[in-house]
Amino acid sequence: MIGKAPPGLDRANWRRFSSGQIRPELTLDLHGMTAMRAARALEEFLQRAAADGHRAVEVITGRGAGPQGGVIRREISHWLNGPALRPLLLGACHPHRANPGSVLLLLRKKR
């Protein structure tokens, strides 16, 4: 899911989002949290951002130690694809290939 153009988003908007032309309106930093606390904080943050009508947000996971990164970085894709968060999201990408410790999220428009 992270870094792949989602269905329902045209190519021009995906390019604008994934290249950083759409700036995040809010940021959540998950550094130093346990996995359980980070998952809860992420869900609350995204629910609140969606309710407030925000379109683009950034979640900082940190790079973590080791070749696959830390627990939060490895788990964020699973959390984002869970039943509570998936309906809120349209797309996700890293702001830059050299920075896998942050994820930009494009939220669906409120209807």
Backbone hydrogen bonds, N-H to C=O, Kabsch-Sander energy under -0.5 kcal/mol:
donor,donor_aa,acceptor,acceptor_aa,energy
3,G,92,A,-3.6
4,K,1,M,-1.4
9,L,6,P,-1.2
14,W,10,D,-2.3
15,R,11,R,-2.5
16,R,12,A,-2.2
17,F,13,N,-2.5
18,S,14,W,-3.3
19,S,15,R,-1.6
20,G,17,F,-1.3
21,Q,16,R,-2.1
22,I,16,R,-1.1
23,R,21,Q,-0.8
25,E,56,A,-3.5
26,L,56,A,-0.8
28,L,58,E,-2.4
30,L,28,L,-0.6
30,L,60,I,-3.0
33,M,30,L,-1.8
38,A,34,T,-2.7
39,A,35,A,-2.4
40,R,36,M,-1.9
41,A,37,R,-2.6
42,L,38,A,-2.6
43,E,39,A,-2.1
44,E,40,R,-2.4
45,F,41,A,-2.6
46,L,42,L,-2.6
47,Q,43,E,-2.4
48,R,44,E,-2.3
49,A,45,F,-2.6
50,A,46,L,-2.5
51,A,47,Q,-2.2
52,D,48,R,-2.0
53,G,50,A,-1.2
54,H,49,A,-2.5
57,V,105,L,-2.3
58,E,26,L,-2.4
59,V,103,V,-2.9
60,I,28,L,-3.3
61,T,59,V,-0.7
61,T,101,G,-1.5
62,G,101,G,-2.4
69,G,66,G,-0.9
70,G,63,R,-0.6
74,R,70,G,-2.1
75,E,71,V,-2.2
76,I,72,I,-1.8
78,H,75,E,-0.6
79,W,75,E,-2.2
80,L,76,I,-2.7
81,N,77,S,-1.5
82,G,79,W,-1.2
85,L,82,G,-0.5
86,R,82,G,-2.6
88,L,85,L,-1.9
89,L,85,L,-0.9
89,L,86,R,-0.9
90,L,106,L,-3.4
91,G,106,L,-1.5
92,A,1,M,-0.5
93,C,104,L,-2.1
96,H,99,N,-0.5
99,N,96,H,-2.3
102,S,99,N,-0.8
103,V,59,V,-2.6
104,L,93,C,-3.7
105,L,57,V,-3.2
106,L,91,G,-2.9
107,L,55,R,-3.8
107,L,105,L,-0.6
108,R,88,L,-2.9
